[in-house]
Amino acid sequence: STGSALQIQSSVQAQVYIYLEGINKLNSGWNAALQKDNAAKLTIDNSPNTTGELIAISSYGAGIGGDHFKSSSDITIRGGSVTATSTFGAGIGGGQGNTGSNIAIRGGSVTATSDFGAGIGGGSNGGSGSNITISGGFVTATSSIGAGIGGGFGNTGSNITISGGSVTATSTRGAGIGGGSNGGTCSNIAIS
């Protein structure tokens, strides 16, 4: 489709909360499905007393995060069921060719998948992933060429901390946690 299914406008600099209720499906092509590539801080959580679901699918942008060739940062997931998928962007993080940083998962059930980008972190071809923390929830992050958590194809993953929750991170050719395939390095990974 043309344009993001849901976009936080570039002029927004506030804390933005999305409370999930029912099943919410967002689909996009070149753009992020849920576009957040500005100075705002985004938090996704359940509505009170219910379990909501978000399904965000893109091809070149992130499922949740940056548009095609745009970075994204300051994304927190605290609850709900979140599925974020992209082909060239990260599932959650940067769009194709750009970075994903300051991503925190504190609760909920999160499935983040990409072919060439990271499941959580950077998009393909230039997308590093950094300052990613998981302290709760059930997280599955997968990629074919990028890292499960960290850098997209050919890029780095750094400052990744896992201190709680249940985490499964896999990649066919990249690292499960760290850098993508084709030379992606990693640094400062802590699991406790």
C-alpha positions in Angstrom: 0.0 0.0 0.0 1.0 3.7 -0.4 2.1 5.4 2.8 2.2 4.1 6.4 -0.8 2.4 7.8 -0.3 4.4 11.0 2.1 7.2 11.2 3.3 9.3 14.2 3.9 12.7 12.4 7.4 13.9 12.2 6.6 17.1 14.2 5.5 15.1 17.3 8.1 15.2 20.1 5.9 14.0 23.0 5.5 10.6 24.7 3.0 8.6 22.6 1.1 5.7 24.1 -0.8 3.1 22.0 -3.1 0.9 24.1 -4.1 -2.3 22.3 -7.6 -3.6 22.2 -8.9 -6.3 19.9 -6.9 -7.3 16.8 -5.2 -4.5 14.9 -3.6 -5.2 11.5 -1.3 -2.7 9.8 0.1 -3.3 6.3 2.4 -1.2 4.2 5.0 -1.6 1.4 7.7 1.1 1.1 6.8 2.7 4.4 6.8 1.4 7.9 3.5 -0.2 8.9 3.6 1.7 12.2 5.9 4.6 11.4 7.9 6.2 14.2 11.0 7.9 12.9 10.9 11.1 14.8 11.8 12.5 18.3 8.7 11.1 19.9 8.9 8.2 22.5 6.5 5.4 21.6 5.1 2.9 24.2 2.8 0.0 23.2 0.8 -1.7 25.9 -2.5 -3.4 26.6 -5.7 -1.6 27.3 -6.6 -2.2 30.9 -8.3 -5.5 31.6 -7.9 -6.9 28.1 -5.3 -8.4 25.8 -4.9 -6.6 22.5 -3.0 -7.6 19.4 -1.0 -5.7 16.9 0.1 -7.1 13.6 2.4 -4.8 11.6 3.8 -5.9 8.2 6.0 -4.0 5.8 8.4 -4.7 2.9 11.0 -1.9 2.9 10.1 0.0 6.0 10.2 -1.6 9.5 7.1 -3.4 10.7 7.3 -0.9 13.7 9.8 1.9 13.4 11.6 3.7 10.5 10.4 4.3 7.0 12.4 3.1 4.0 15.9 4.6 4.5 15.0 6.1 7.9 16.2 5.3 11.4 14.0 4.8 14.5 14.6 5.0 18.2 12.8 5.1 21.6 10.3 2.3 21.2 9.0 0.5 24.3 6.7 -2.5 24.4 5.2 -3.2 27.8 2.2 -5.5 27.0 -0.1 -7.0 24.5 0.6 -9.4 21.6 2.8 -7.7 19.0 3.9 -9.3 15.7 6.1 -7.1 13.5 7.4 -8.3 10.1 9.5 -6.8 7.3 11.4 -8.0 4.3 14.2 -5.4 4.1 13.6 -3.3 7.2 13.8 -4.6 10.7 10.7 -6.2 12.3 11.1 -3.6 15.0 13.6 -0.8 14.5 15.1 0.8 11.4 13.8 0.8 7.8 16.0 -0.6 5.0 19.4 1.1 5.1 19.1 2.6 8.5 19.5 2.1 12.2 17.3 1.0 15.1 18.2 2.0 18.7 16.9 2.5 22.2 14.4 -0.3 21.8 13.0 -1.8 25.1 10.7 -4.8 25.6 9.4 -5.1 29.2 6.4 -7.3 28.8 3.9 -8.8 26.4 4.4 -11.4 23.7 6.6 -10.1 20.9 7.4 -11.8 17.5 9.7 -9.7 15.3 10.8 -11.1 11.9 12.8 -9.9 8.9 14.5 -11.5 5.9 17.4 -9.0 5.4 17.1 -6.7 8.4 17.3 -7.7 12.0 14.2 -9.1 13.8 14.8 -6.3 16.3 17.4 -3.6 15.5 18.7 -2.3 12.2 17.4 -2.6 8.6 19.4 -4.3 5.8 22.3 -2.6 4.0 23.4 0.0 6.5 21.3 -0.7 9.6 23.1 -1.2 12.9 21.1 -2.1 16.0 22.1 -0.6 19.4 20.9 0.0 22.9 18.3 -2.8 22.8 17.1 -4.1 26.2 14.8 -6.9 27.1 13.7 -7.2 30.7 10.4 -9.1 30.4 7.8 -10.7 28.2 8.1 -13.5 25.7 10.2 -12.5 22.7 11.0 -14.3 19.5 13.2 -12.5 17.0 14.3 -14.1 13.8 16.0 -13.1 10.5 17.4 -14.9 7.5 20.3 -12.6 6.7 20.4 -10.1 9.5 20.7 -10.8 13.2 17.8 -12.0 15.2 18.5 -9.1 17.6 21.1 -6.5 16.5 22.4 -5.5 13.1 20.8 -5.9 9.7 22.6 -7.5 6.7 26.3 -6.4 6.8 26.0 -4.4 10.0 26.7 -4.3 13.6 24.9 -5.0 16.8 26.0 -3.4 20.1 24.9 -2.6 23.6 22.3 -5.4 23.8 21.1 -6.4 27.3 18.8 -9.2 28.2 18.0 -9.3 31.9 14.6 -11.0 32.0 11.8 -12.6 30.1 11.9 -15.5 27.7 14.0 -14.8 24.6 14.5 -16.8 21.4 16.8 -15.1 18.9 17.8 -16.9 15.7 19.2 -16.2 12.2 20.0 -18.4 9.2 23.2 -16.6 8.2 23.7 -13.8 10.8 24.1 -14.0 14.6 21.2 -14.8 16.8 22.2 -11.8 18.9 24.8 -9.4 17.4 25.8 -8.6 13.8 24.2 -9.5 10.5 25.8 -11.7 8.0 28.5 -10.4 5.6 30.8 -8.8 8.1 28.5 -7.6 10.8 30.3 -7.3 14.1 29.0 -7.2 17.7 30.0 -5.6 21.0 28.8 -5.2 24.5 26.2 -8.0 24.8 25.1 -8.8 28.3 22.7 -11.7 29.3 21.9 -12.2 33.0 
